[in-house]
Amino acid sequence: MNNLSKPKLSLLGLQHMFAMFGATILVPLLSGLSVQTTLISVGVGTLIFHLLAKGRVPAFLGSSFAFLVGIQLITDPETGLFAGSGMPMEYKLAYATGGIMVSGLVYIAFAVIIKLIGAKKFMEFVPPVVTAPTVILIGIMLAPFAISQSSNNIFLATLTLFIVIVAASWGKGMIKIIPILLGIGGAYAIALIMHSMGMTNPNGTPILDFSSIYGASLAGVAPFMLPRFNIIAILVMIPFAIATIAEHIGDMVALSTITGKDLIKDPGLSRTLLGDGLASGFSGLIGGPASTTYGENVGVVALTKITNPRVVQIAAVYATVLGFSPIFAAVIYSVPAAIIGGASFMLYGMIAAVGIRNLVDAKVDVSKTKNLTIIAIMLVMGLGLRFGPRITFMLGATEVPIDRLGIAIAVVVGVILNIILPDKEAQ
């Protein structure tokens, strides 16, 4: 099914763009960065990644939620790094993107280490018993976003999910391989009908909001922003790279399982990490958020079984071109969050399911105390820190939330346990 015609490739690329769009634009909307710049940065960044990965990895690089916390630590007017300084927000954001740009060097450092010792040796420290729980954690930690996005209109969210399930389970031909696009498009058509009939969301808000479309131009240059550099801002940002590197490794393992190819070996983890790091560096250079391999698009690959990297490359071109169209960004943003949430139910769950599948395919023996201990501690550590009480420490005058680093800490603990725990059961 991967030898597809150009029209089919184009349509499948559109589906990948829709899969990443909701989450990708949410980061700039929450942080104050530009949506247009973000679309360009993730589009070009994905193409940089594919160039470094020799065009063999069906991964899309979207804006990272992990770094959103770092941006807030720098820009928040009350508790941020520059609180009380009177500094304009655009300057604060420039320091944040400077930190993002430098954090790309962390990826490059890991890539060099892997190149020197070899991916096989490196993967001995992060075997499936460590990476599979990481993938599971990624899927589970995304779950609340699907719930929160869906909560504003349960009917539209349920309708979207229903269309996706029907198309994926009973559809044939193209219908079976574009369930996400059909779900979003079908639910949006119903939302248009409901809106035209004067219906509203349960909380009384309009189902559709076209206010951002009025007055928007068809084409326009994105508001690029050069980075600024501050050592504390850089130190605040760098730890979040550890979390996204863990996601990267987990996604590469998941995609290896889905595609049936050892992507850790070819094109190689050093090349994919280098591509990811350069993409984040480019994004920070033009004023965009940090990038990371997107679980949403991994979910699309798992669901459709279409592993042709050309599809993702087309999605990257779409994103780049549309970054220069304010009116298109406004139209896409008019898609109700509930519809994106309904589609995310399938995508986020699929990510966690791929992690479980990876444990099975790697034949990880969970009857062994070592393996069971690693998986158990990683899951509790990652989920407990993320959804438990707030835990922080002070970095100068900035409060750094440890609870937002759940995945990174879980991976570090998993690696340490894998090294120190004995392989053999006590006799």
Salt bridges, closest charged atoms under 4 A:
GLU124 OE1 - LYS121 NZ 3.51
ASP266 OD1 - LYS54 NZ 3.38
ASP266 OD2 - ARG56 NH1 2.56
ASP276 OD2 - HIS248 ND1 2.83
ASP361 OD2 - ARG357 NE 3.16
GLU399 OE1 - ARG390 NH1 3.26
ASP403 OD2 - ARG404 NE 3.88
ASP423 OD1 - LYS370 NZ 2.66
